[in-house]
């Protein structure tokens, strides 16, 4: 059976993006997005679910993203869900699902609205 791994999210940044560089000097931007789902139940009560998603972006787009984005800004990201695995400083193996961003679009607000990555 064929499989398909494509994620499209629209949300707000949960923190300022962090820029770092791999030993190969490839830029890496790490950031978080919160997506909100609001609904009303049968009794008329309002509810909201928030989902927090960690994201990673590589290359020139990582530098651009980190230059213009700050906590709270809205963004659309497209990418793939992957299992990120690493070893902590104390030698413990860790893993986490993240969205590895391939494209992004700044949304709303000052300086936003244009395409990115």
KEBARO-700010 format. One record per residue: residue in one letter; x, y, z of N, C-alpha, C in turn; chain. Coordinates in nm, 4 decimals, decimal comma, always signed. Example, Ala and Ser with C-alpha at 12.3 -4.5 7.8 and 13.67 -1.06 7.14 Angstrom:
pt type->a	n.u->+1,3190	n.v->-0,5690	n.w->+0,7800	ca.u->+1,2300	ca.v->-0,4500	ca.w->+0,7800	c.u->+1,3200	c.v->-0,3300	c.w->+0,7800	mol->A
pt type->s	n.u->+1,2850	n.v->-0,2250	n.w->+0,7080	ca.u->+1,3670	ca.v->-0,1060	ca.w->+0,7140	c.u->+1,2900	c.v->+0,0030	c.w->+0,7870	mol->A
***
This chain:
pt type->x	n.u->+0,0834	n.v->-0,1172	n.w->+0,0000	ca.u->+0,0000	ca.v->+0,0000	ca.w->+0,0000	c.u->+0,0885	c.v->+0,1244	c.w->+0,0000	mol->A
pt type->x	n.u->+0,0539	n.v->+0,2205	n.w->-0,0815	ca.u->+0,1277	ca.v->+0,3458	ca.w->-0,0884	c.u->+0,0998	c.v->+0,4291	c.w->+0,0361	mol->A
pt type->x	n.u->+0,1941	n.v->+0,5138	n.w->+0,0707	ca.u->+0,1734	ca.v->+0,6028	ca.w->+0,1853	c.u->+0,1990	c.v->+0,7471	c.w->+0,1432	mol->A
pt type->x	n.u->+0,1499	n.v->+0,8392	n.w->+0,2227	ca.u->+0,1617	ca.v->+0,9808	ca.w->+0,1910	c.u->+0,1829	c.v->+1,0563	c.w->+0,3215	mol->A
pt type->x	n.u->+0,2873	n.v->+1,1350	n.w->+0,3293	ca.u->+0,3210	ca.v->+1,2091	ca.w->+0,4505	c.u->+0,3301	c.v->+1,3565	c.w->+0,4156	mol->A
pt type->x	n.u->+0,2229	n.v->+1,4306	n.w->+0,4399	ca.u->+0,2187	ca.v->+1,5735	ca.w->+0,4100	c.u->+0,1387	c.v->+1,6418	c.w->+0,5198	mol->A
pt type->x	n.u->+0,1969	n.v->+1,7445	n.w->+0,5797	ca.u->+0,1332	ca.v->+1,8200	ca.w->+0,6868	c.u->+0,1188	c.v->+1,9651	c.w->+0,6422	mol->A
pt type->x	n.u->+0,0011	n.v->+2,0222	n.w->+0,6621	ca.u->-0,0218	ca.v->+2,1650	ca.w->+0,6404	c.u->-0,0853	c.v->+2,2181	c.w->+0,7680	mol->A
pt type->x	n.u->-0,0217	n.v->+2,3174	n.w->+0,8290	ca.u->-0,0704	ca.v->+2,3739	ca.w->+0,9544	c.u->-0,0780	c.v->+2,5253	c.w->+0,9452	mol->A
pt type->x	n.u->-0,1787	n.v->+2,5822	n.w->+1,0062	ca.u->-0,1874	ca.v->+2,7267	ca.w->+1,0252	c.u->-0,2027	c.v->+2,7483	c.w->+1,1745	mol->A
pt type->x	n.u->-0,1153	n.v->+2,8292	n.w->+1,2303	ca.u->-0,1211	ca.v->+2,8553	ca.w->+1,3736	c.u->-0,0341	c.v->+2,9726	c.w->+1,4103	mol->A
pt type->x	n.u->-0,0147	n.v->+2,9900	n.w->+1,5395	ca.u->+0,0672	ca.v->+3,0993	ca.w->+1,5914	c.u->+0,1916	c.v->+3,0433	c.w->+1,6584	mol->A
pt type->x	n.u->+0,3032	n.v->+3,1155	n.w->+1,6446	ca.u->+0,4266	ca.v->+3,0725	ca.w->+1,7082	c.u->+0,4128	c.v->+3,0774	c.w->+1,8599	mol->A
pt type->x	n.u->+0,4572	n.v->+2,9713	n.w->+1,9259	ca.u->+0,4478	ca.v->+2,9627	ca.w->+2,0716	c.u->+0,5693	c.v->+3,0228	c.w->+2,1409	mol->A
pt type->x	n.u->+0,6739	n.v->+3,0471	n.w->+2,0657	ca.u->+0,7969	ca.v->+3,1056	ca.w->+2,1204	c.u->+0,8759	c.v->+3,1657	c.w->+2,0051	mol->A
pt type->x	n.u->+0,9720	n.v->+3,2497	n.w->+2,0368	ca.u->+1,0584	ca.v->+3,3033	ca.w->+1,9325	c.u->+1,1381	c.v->+3,1887	c.w->+1,8711	mol->A
pt type->x	n.u->+1,1530	n.v->+3,1888	n.w->+1,7390	ca.u->+1,2298	ca.v->+3,0817	ca.w->+1,6748	c.u->+1,3772	c.v->+3,0893	c.w->+1,7138	mol->A
pt type->x	n.u->+1,4415	n.v->+2,9733	n.w->+1,7182	ca.u->+1,5830	ca.v->+2,9642	ca.w->+1,7551	c.u->+1,6646	c.v->+2,9198	c.w->+1,6343	mol->A
pt type->x	n.u->+1,7653	n.v->+2,9983	n.w->+1,5999	ca.u->+1,8514	ca.v->+2,9675	ca.w->+1,4857	c.u->+1,9825	c.v->+2,9088	c.w->+1,5350	mol->A
pt type->x	n.u->+2,0244	n.v->+2,7996	n.w->+1,4726	ca.u->+2,1547	ca.v->+2,7395	ca.w->+1,5002	c.u->+2,2115	c.v->+2,6895	c.w->+1,3679	mol->A
pt type->x	n.u->+2,3328	n.v->+2,6376	n.w->+1,3728	ca.u->+2,3985	ca.v->+2,5895	ca.w->+1,2513	c.u->+2,4555	c.v->+2,4506	c.w->+1,2752	mol->A
pt type->x	n.u->+2,4379	n.v->+2,3637	n.w->+1,1767	ca.u->+2,4982	ca.v->+2,2312	ca.w->+1,1804	c.u->+2,6486	c.v->+2,2457	c.w->+1,1590	mol->A
pt type->x	n.u->+2,7286	n.v->+2,1426	n.w->+1,1888	ca.u->+2,8724	ca.v->+2,1498	ca.w->+1,1613	c.u->+2,9029	c.v->+2,1828	c.w->+1,0146	mol->A
pt type->x	n.u->+2,8113	n.v->+2,1482	n.w->+0,9245	ca.u->+2,8284	ca.v->+2,1785	ca.w->+0,7816	c.u->+2,7924	c.v->+2,3233	c.w->+0,7494	mol->A
pt type->x	n.u->+2,7574	n.v->+2,4028	n.w->+0,8527	ca.u->+2,7149	ca.v->+2,5428	ca.w->+0,8404	c.u->+2,5751	c.v->+2,5585	c.w->+0,7805	mol->A
pt type->x	n.u->+2,4982	n.v->+2,4501	n.w->+0,7730	ca.u->+2,3586	ca.v->+2,4583	ca.w->+0,7290	c.u->+2,2757	c.v->+2,5212	c.w->+0,8404	mol->A
pt type->x	n.u->+2,2004	n.v->+2,6284	n.w->+0,8096	ca.u->+2,1154	ca.v->+2,6903	ca.w->+0,9114	c.u->+1,9986	c.v->+2,5990	c.w->+0,9499	mol->A
pt type->x	n.u->+1,9644	n.v->+2,5990	n.w->+1,0783	ca.u->+1,8511	ca.v->+2,5224	ca.w->+1,1304	c.u->+1,7693	c.v->+2,6149	c.w->+1,2198	mol->A
pt type->x	n.u->+1,6401	n.v->+2,6228	n.w->+1,1936	ca.u->+1,5495	ca.v->+2,7027	ca.w->+1,2757	c.u->+1,4521	c.v->+2,6079	c.w->+1,3448	mol->A
pt type->x	n.u->+1,4409	n.v->+2,6199	n.w->+1,4769	ca.u->+1,3446	ca.v->+2,5404	ca.w->+1,5530	c.u->+1,2422	c.v->+2,6343	c.w->+1,6150	mol->A
pt type->x	n.u->+1,1156	n.v->+2,5960	n.w->+1,6042	ca.u->+1,0079	ca.v->+2,6785	ca.w->+1,6573	c.u->+0,8874	c.v->+2,5918	c.w->+1,6875	mol->A
pt type->x	n.u->+0,7928	n.v->+2,6480	n.w->+1,7584	ca.u->+0,6696	ca.v->+2,5777	ca.w->+1,7911	c.u->+0,5495	c.v->+2,6542	c.w->+1,7396	mol->A
pt type->x	n.u->+0,4458	n.v->+2,5791	n.w->+1,7030	ca.u->+0,3201	ca.v->+2,6371	ca.w->+1,6556	c.u->+0,2073	c.v->+2,5828	c.w->+1,7427	mol->A
pt type->x	n.u->+0,1116	n.v->+2,6690	n.w->+1,7721	ca.u->-0,0109	ca.v->+2,6261	ca.w->+1,8402	c.u->-0,1264	c.v->+2,6395	c.w->+1,7425	mol->A
pt type->x	n.u->-0,2036	n.v->+2,5321	n.w->+1,7299	ca.u->-0,3263	ca.v->+2,5379	ca.w->+1,6503	c.u->-0,4437	c.v->+2,5274	c.w->+1,7467	mol->A
pt type->x	n.u->-0,5487	n.v->+2,6022	n.w->+1,7179	ca.u->-0,6655	ca.v->+2,6060	ca.w->+1,8055	c.u->-0,7875	c.v->+2,5552	c.w->+1,7313	mol->A
pt type->x	n.u->-0,8647	n.v->+2,4720	n.w->+1,7992	ca.u->-0,9925	ca.v->+2,4252	ca.w->+1,7450	c.u->-1,1006	c.v->+2,4644	c.w->+1,8448	mol->A
pt type->x	n.u->-1,1959	n.v->+2,5425	n.w->+1,7966	ca.u->-1,3064	ca.v->+2,5870	ca.w->+1,8825	c.u->-1,4362	c.v->+2,5243	c.w->+1,8346	mol->A
pt type->x	n.u->-1,5219	n.v->+2,4880	n.w->+1,9308	ca.u->-1,6512	ca.v->+2,4324	ca.w->+1,8940	c.u->-1,7507	c.v->+2,4563	c.w->+2,0074	mol->A
pt type->x	n.u->-1,8751	n.v->+2,4375	n.w->+1,9735	ca.u->-1,9846	ca.v->+2,4520	ca.w->+2,0695	c.u->-2,0523	c.v->+2,3161	c.w->+2,0837	mol->A
pt type->x	n.u->-2,0720	n.v->+2,2726	n.w->+2,2071	ca.u->-2,1366	ca.v->+2,1429	ca.w->+2,2289	c.u->-2,2887	c.v->+2,1558	c.w->+2,2182	mol->A
pt type->x	n.u->-2,3570	n.v->+2,0432	n.w->+2,2337	ca.u->-2,5029	ca.v->+2,0409	ca.w->+2,2152	c.u->-2,5763	c.v->+2,1283	c.w->+2,3168	mol->A
pt type->x	n.u->-2,5098	n.v->+2,1590	n.w->+2,4304	ca.u->-2,5713	ca.v->+2,2446	ca.w->+2,5323	c.u->-2,5382	c.v->+2,3923	c.w->+2,5120	mol->A
pt type->x	n.u->-2,4649	n.v->+2,4226	n.w->+2,4054	ca.u->-2,4299	ca.v->+2,5614	ca.w->+2,3760	c.u->-2,3052	c.v->+2,6122	c.w->+2,4452	mol->A
pt type->x	n.u->-2,2313	n.v->+2,5230	n.w->+2,5118	ca.u->-2,1075	ca.v->+2,5631	ca.w->+2,5788	c.u->-1,9922	c.v->+2,5677	c.w->+2,4791	mol->A
pt type->x	n.u->-1,9113	n.v->+2,6718	n.w->+2,4889	ca.u->-1,7945	ca.v->+2,6854	ca.w->+2,4019	c.u->-1,6776	c.v->+2,6054	c.w->+2,4580	mol->A
pt type->x	n.u->-1,6032	n.v->+2,5427	n.w->+2,3675	ca.u->-1,4855	ca.v->+2,4649	ca.w->+2,4046	c.u->-1,3715	c.v->+2,5002	c.w->+2,3102	mol->A
pt type->x	n.u->-1,2502	n.v->+2,4728	n.w->+2,3574	ca.u->-1,1331	ca.v->+2,4966	ca.w->+2,2734	c.u->-1,0275	c.v->+2,3916	c.w->+2,3048	mol->A
pt type->x	n.u->-0,9707	n.v->+2,3347	n.w->+2,2003	ca.u->-0,8558	ca.v->+2,2450	ca.w->+2,2125	c.u->-0,7371	c.v->+2,3129	c.w->+2,1472	mol->A
pt type->x	n.u->-0,6232	n.v->+2,3056	n.w->+2,2130	ca.u->-0,5007	ca.v->+2,3613	ca.w->+2,1573	c.u->-0,4034	c.v->+2,2463	c.w->+2,1361	mol->A
pt type->x	n.u->-0,3401	n.v->+2,2449	n.w->+2,0205	ca.u->-0,2394	ca.v->+2,1439	ca.w->+1,9887	c.u->-0,1065	c.v->+2,2156	c.w->+1,9662	mol->A
pt type->x	n.u->-0,0030	n.v->+2,1721	n.w->+2,0363	ca.u->+0,1297	ca.v->+2,2323	ca.w->+2,0237	c.u->+0,2170	c.v->+2,1419	c.w->+1,9385	mol->A
pt type->x	n.u->+0,2780	n.v->+2,1992	n.w->+1,8357	ca.u->+0,3568	ca.v->+2,1219	ca.w->+1,7407	c.u->+0,4956	c.v->+2,1832	c.w->+1,7283	mol->A
pt type->x	n.u->+0,6000	n.v->+2,1012	n.w->+1,7451	ca.u->+0,7366	ca.v->+2,1474	ca.w->+1,7243	c.u->+0,7737	c.v->+2,1314	c.w->+1,5781	mol->A
pt type->x	n.u->+0,8485	n.v->+2,2291	n.w->+1,5274	ca.u->+0,8855	ca.v->+2,2319	ca.w->+1,3860	c.u->+1,0345	c.v->+2,2575	c.w->+1,3708	mol->A
pt type->x	n.u->+1,0874	n.v->+2,2119	n.w->+1,2578	ca.u->+1,2277	ca.v->+2,2318	ca.w->+1,2249	c.u->+1,2364	c.v->+2,2694	c.w->+1,0777	mol->A
pt type->x	n.u->+1,3215	n.v->+2,3674	n.w->+1,0472	ca.u->+1,3362	ca.v->+2,4206	ca.w->+0,9117	c.u->+1,4849	c.v->+2,4353	c.w->+0,8829	mol->A
pt type->x	n.u->+1,5280	n.v->+2,3936	n.w->+0,7644	ca.u->+1,6695	ca.v->+2,3960	ca.w->+0,7280	c.u->+1,6955	c.v->+2,4902	c.w->+0,6109	mol->A
pt type->x	n.u->+1,8213	n.v->+2,5347	n.w->+0,5976	ca.u->+1,8634	ca.v->+2,6119	ca.w->+0,4809	c.u->+1,8375	c.v->+2,7609	c.w->+0,4942	mol->A
pt type->x	n.u->+1,8446	n.v->+2,8298	n.w->+0,3806	ca.u->+1,8265	ca.v->+2,9754	ca.w->+0,3781	c.u->+1,6910	c.v->+3,0149	c.w->+0,4361	mol->A
pt type->x	n.u->+1,5887	n.v->+2,9357	n.w->+0,4120	ca.u->+1,4570	ca.v->+2,9643	ca.w->+0,4680	c.u->+1,4593	c.v->+2,9718	c.w->+0,6197	mol->A
pt type->x	n.u->+1,5472	n.v->+2,8949	n.w->+0,6837	ca.u->+1,5593	ca.v->+2,8981	ca.w->+0,8295	c.u->+1,6051	c.v->+3,0354	c.w->+0,8763	mol->A
pt type->x	n.u->+1,7007	n.v->+3,0938	n.w->+0,8053	ca.u->+1,7499	ca.v->+3,2270	ca.w->+0,8415	c.u->+1,6423	c.v->+3,3329	c.w->+0,8217	mol->A
pt type->x	n.u->+1,5710	n.v->+3,3241	n.w->+0,7097	ca.u->+1,4641	ca.v->+3,4200	ca.w->+0,6806	c.u->+1,3540	c.v->+3,4095	c.w->+0,7860	mol->A
pt type->x	n.u->+1,3134	n.v->+3,2876	n.w->+0,8156	ca.u->+1,2075	ca.v->+3,2652	ca.w->+0,9140	c.u->+1,2463	c.v->+3,3262	c.w->+1,0482	mol->A
pt type->x	n.u->+1,3668	n.v->+3,2971	n.w->+1,0948	ca.u->+1,4114	ca.v->+3,3467	ca.w->+1,2252	c.u->+1,4276	c.v->+3,4984	c.w->+1,2265	mol->A
pt type->x	n.u->+1,4580	n.v->+3,5560	n.w->+1,1128	ca.u->+1,4750	ca.v->+3,7008	ca.w->+1,1049	c.u->+1,3423	c.v->+3,7744	c.w->+1,1224	mol->A
pt type->x	n.u->+1,2349	n.v->+3,7200	n.w->+1,0670	ca.u->+1,1082	ca.v->+3,7924	ca.w->+1,0622	c.u->+1,0002	c.v->+3,7450	c.w->+1,1593	mol->A
pt type->x	n.u->+1,0119	n.v->+3,6246	n.w->+1,2093	ca.u->+0,9048	ca.v->+3,5703	ca.w->+1,2935	c.u->+0,9367	c.v->+3,5856	c.w->+1,4420	mol->A
pt type->x	n.u->+0,8321	n.v->+3,6114	n.w->+1,5203	ca.u->+0,8437	ca.v->+3,6214	ca.w->+1,6651	c.u->+0,7235	c.v->+3,5523	c.w->+1,7291	mol->A
pt type->x	n.u->+0,7342	n.v->+3,5281	n.w->+1,8570	ca.u->+0,6267	ca.v->+3,4632	ca.w->+1,9325	c.u->+0,4932	c.v->+3,5328	c.w->+1,9063	mol->A
pt type->x	n.u->+0,3896	n.v->+3,4511	n.w->+1,8813	ca.u->+0,2550	ca.v->+3,5027	ca.w->+1,8610	c.u->+0,2168	c.v->+3,5293	c.w->+1,7167	mol->A
pt type->x	n.u->+0,3156	n.v->+3,5370	n.w->+1,6259	ca.u->+0,2864	ca.v->+3,5670	ca.w->+1,4856	c.u->+0,2218	c.v->+3,4465	c.w->+1,4178	mol->A
pt type->x	n.u->+0,1236	n.v->+3,4720	n.w->+1,3286	ca.u->+0,0595	ca.v->+3,3623	ca.w->+1,2558	c.u->+0,1436	c.v->+3,3177	c.w->+1,1363	mol->A
pt type->x	n.u->+0,1377	n.v->+3,1890	n.w->+1,1065	ca.u->+0,2155	ca.v->+3,1338	ca.w->+0,9958	c.u->+0,1463	c.v->+3,0091	c.w->+0,9415	mol->A
pt type->x	n.u->+0,1674	n.v->+2,9826	n.w->+0,8145	ca.u->+0,1263	ca.v->+2,8574	ca.w->+0,7510	c.u->+0,2539	c.v->+2,7816	c.w->+0,7201	mol->A
pt type->x	n.u->+0,2599	n.v->+2,6553	n.w->+0,7598	ca.u->+0,3755	ca.v->+2,5721	ca.w->+0,7275	c.u->+0,3295	c.v->+2,4455	c.w->+0,6568	mol->A
pt type->x	n.u->+0,4134	n.v->+2,3982	n.w->+0,5648	ca.u->+0,3916	ca.v->+2,2716	ca.w->+0,4948	c.u->+0,5163	c.v->+2,1876	c.w->+0,5126	mol->A
pt type->x	n.u->+0,4982	n.v->+2,0596	n.w->+0,5362	ca.u->+0,6140	ca.v->+1,9736	ca.w->+0,5507	c.u->+0,5748	c.v->+1,8299	c.w->+0,5741	mol->A
pt type->x	n.u->+0,6667	n.v->+1,7574	n.w->+0,6381	ca.u->+0,6471	ca.v->+1,6155	ca.w->+0,6658	c.u->+0,6631	c.v->+1,5904	c.w->+0,8150	mol->A
pt type->x	n.u->+0,5852	n.v->+1,4968	n.w->+0,8658	ca.u->+0,5989	ca.v->+1,4536	ca.w->+1,0038	c.u->+0,7088	c.v->+1,3481	c.w->+1,0089	mol->A
pt type->x	n.u->+0,8085	n.v->+1,3725	n.w->+1,0941	ca.u->+0,9201	ca.v->+1,2784	ca.w->+1,1066	c.u->+0,9531	c.v->+1,2577	c.w->+1,2535	mol->A
pt type->x	n.u->+1,0153	n.v->+1,1447	n.w->+1,2808	ca.u->+1,0635	ca.v->+1,1157	ca.w->+1,4149	c.u->+1,2062	c.v->+1,1675	c.w->+1,4251	mol->A
pt type->x	n.u->+1,2265	n.v->+1,2672	n.w->+1,5087	ca.u->+1,3585	ca.v->+1,3255	ca.w->+1,5316	c.u->+1,4202	c.v->+1,2512	c.w->+1,6496	mol->A
pt type->x	n.u->+1,5397	n.v->+1,1960	n.w->+1,6313	ca.u->+1,6053	ca.v->+1,1187	ca.w->+1,7364	c.u->+1,7420	c.v->+1,1778	c.w->+1,7658	mol->A
pt type->x	n.u->+1,7809	n.v->+1,1806	n.w->+1,8954	ca.u->+1,9093	ca.v->+1,2343	ca.w->+1,9342	c.u->+1,9493	c.v->+1,1747	c.w->+2,0686	mol->A
pt type->x	n.u->+2,0735	n.v->+1,1994	n.w->+2,1063	ca.u->+2,1240	ca.v->+1,1567	ca.w->+2,2357	c.u->+2,1493	c.v->+1,2812	c.w->+2,3191	mol->A
pt type->x	n.u->+2,0941	n.v->+1,2857	n.w->+2,4386	ca.u->+2,1099	ca.v->+1,4023	ca.w->+2,5261	c.u->+2,2531	c.v->+1,4088	c.w->+2,5786	mol->A
pt type->x	n.u->+2,2864	n.v->+1,5202	n.w->+2,6433	ca.u->+2,4217	ca.v->+1,5383	ca.w->+2,6962	c.u->+2,4570	c.v->+1,4343	c.w->+2,8018	mol->A
pt type->x	n.u->+2,3556	n.v->+1,3807	n.w->+2,8693	ca.u->+2,3825	ca.v->+1,2777	ca.w->+2,9697	c.u->+2,3777	c.v->+1,1361	c.w->+2,9122	mol->A
pt type->x	n.u->+2,3742	n.v->+1,1258	n.w->+2,7774	ca.u->+2,3801	ca.v->+0,9965	ca.w->+2,7110	c.u->+2,2474	c.v->+0,9264	c.w->+2,6911	mol->A
pt type->x	n.u->+2,1386	n.v->+0,9901	n.w->+2,7290	ca.u->+2,0063	ca.v->+0,9292	ca.w->+2,7152	c.u->+1,9535	c.v->+0,9483	c.w->+2,5731	mol->A
pt type->x	n.u->+1,9026	n.v->+0,8377	n.w->+2,5149	ca.u->+1,8439	ca.v->+0,8465	ca.w->+2,3811	c.u->+1,7049	c.v->+0,9069	c.w->+2,3915	mol->A
pt type->x	n.u->+1,6785	n.v->+1,0047	n.w->+2,3043	ca.u->+1,5496	ca.v->+1,0734	ca.w->+2,3054	c.u->+1,4925	c.v->+1,0764	c.w->+2,1651	mol->A
pt type->x	n.u->+1,3604	n.v->+1,0940	n.w->+2,1582	ca.u->+1,2953	ca.v->+1,1065	ca.w->+2,0281	c.u->+1,1688	c.v->+1,1894	c.w->+2,0433	mol->A
pt type->x	n.u->+1,1276	n.v->+1,2494	n.w->+1,9318	ca.u->+1,0093	ca.v->+1,3347	ca.w->+1,9319	c.u->+0,9618	c.v->+1,3499	c.w->+1,7886	mol->A
pt type->x	n.u->+0,8311	n.v->+1,3462	n.w->+1,7698	ca.u->+0,7771	ca.v->+1,3755	ca.w->+1,6373	c.u->+0,7790	c.v->+1,5262	c.w->+1,6158	mol->A
pt type->x	n.u->+0,8234	n.v->+1,5679	n.w->+1,4977	ca.u->+0,8280	ca.v->+1,7086	ca.w->+1,4595	c.u->+0,7819	c.v->+1,7213	c.w->+1,3156	mol->A
pt type->x	n.u->+0,7410	n.v->+1,8413	n.w->+1,2806	ca.u->+0,7159	ca.v->+1,8726	ca.w->+1,1404	c.u->+0,8459	c.v->+1,9287	c.w->+1,0840	mol->A
pt type->x	n.u->+0,8979	n.v->+1,8638	n.w->+0,9815	ca.u->+1,0143	ca.v->+1,9140	ca.w->+0,9096	c.u->+0,9597	c.v->+1,9989	c.w->+0,7954	mol->A
pt type->x	n.u->+0,9724	n.v->+2,1299	n.w->+0,8121	ca.u->+0,9078	ca.v->+2,2274	ca.w->+0,7247	c.u->+0,9809	c.v->+2,2371	c.w->+0,5914	mol->A
pt type->x	n.u->+0,9029	n.v->+2,2325	n.w->+0,4834	ca.u->+0,9568	ca.v->+2,2479	ca.w->+0,3483	c.u->+0,9192	c.v->+2,3826	c.w->+0,2880	mol->A
pt type->x	n.u->+0,8026	n.v->+2,4351	n.w->+0,3241	ca.u->+0,7556	ca.v->+2,5655	ca.w->+0,2757	c.u->+0,6816	c.v->+2,6357	c.w->+0,3883	mol->A
pt type->x	n.u->+0,6835	n.v->+2,7685	n.w->+0,3845	ca.u->+0,6075	ca.v->+2,8451	ca.w->+0,4825	c.u->+0,5592	c.v->+2,9743	c.w->+0,4200	mol->A
pt type->x	n.u->+0,4536	n.v->+3,0301	n.w->+0,4799	ca.u->+0,3994	ca.v->+3,1591	ca.w->+0,4380	c.u->+0,3692	c.v->+3,2399	c.w->+0,5625	mol->A
pt type->x	n.u->+0,4260	n.v->+3,3604	n.w->+0,5686	ca.u->+0,3938	ca.v->+3,4514	ca.w->+0,6776	c.u->+0,2503	c.v->+3,4973	c.w->+0,6594	mol->A
pt type->x	n.u->+0,1740	n.v->+3,5046	n.w->+0,7659	ca.u->+0,0340	ca.v->+3,5463	ca.w->+0,7587	c.u->+0,0118	c.v->+3,6712	c.w->+0,8431	mol->A
pt type->x	n.u->-0,0801	n.v->+3,7561	n.w->+0,7969	ca.u->-0,1258	ca.v->+3,8705	ca.w->+0,8752	c.u->-0,0170	c.v->+3,9644	c.w->+0,9211	mol->A
pt type->x	n.u->-0,0573	n.v->+4,0649	n.w->+0,9962	ca.u->+0,0314	ca.v->+4,1557	ca.w->+1,0679	c.u->+0,1395	c.v->+4,2249	c.w->+0,9887	mol->A
pt type->x	n.u->+0,2093	n.v->+4,3115	n.w->+1,0588	ca.u->+0,3140	ca.v->+4,3922	ca.w->+0,9990	c.u->+0,4288	c.v->+4,3068	c.w->+0,9480	mol->A
pt type->x	n.u->+0,4719	n.v->+4,3365	n.w->+0,8279	ca.u->+0,5835	ca.v->+4,2662	ca.w->+0,7683	c.u->+0,5519	c.v->+4,1251	c.w->+0,7240	mol->A
pt type->x	n.u->+0,4322	n.v->+4,0769	n.w->+0,7506	ca.u->+0,3961	ca.v->+3,9406	ca.w->+0,7126	c.u->+0,3159	c.v->+3,9401	c.w->+0,5852	mol->A
pt type->x	n.u->+0,2624	n.v->+3,8266	n.w->+0,5522	ca.u->+0,1736	ca.v->+3,8146	ca.w->+0,4379	c.u->+0,2400	c.v->+3,7679	c.w->+0,3120	mol->A
pt type->x	n.u->+0,3730	n.v->+3,7758	n.w->+0,3044	ca.u->+0,4416	ca.v->+3,7331	ca.w->+0,1830	c.u->+0,4830	c.v->+3,5885	c.w->+0,1916	mol->A
pt type->x	n.u->+0,5116	n.v->+3,5282	n.w->+0,0768	ca.u->+0,5558	ca.v->+3,3888	ca.w->+0,0782	c.u->+0,6965	c.v->+3,3775	c.w->+0,1335	mol->A
pt type->x	n.u->+0,7265	n.v->+3,2633	n.w->+0,1880	ca.u->+0,8601	ca.v->+3,2378	ca.w->+0,2383	c.u->+0,9054	c.v->+3,1016	c.w->+0,1945	mol->A
pt type->x	n.u->+1,0275	n.v->+3,0649	n.w->+0,2416	ca.u->+1,0859	ca.v->+2,9332	ca.w->+0,2209	c.u->+1,0392	c.v->+2,8716	c.w->+0,0985	mol->A
***
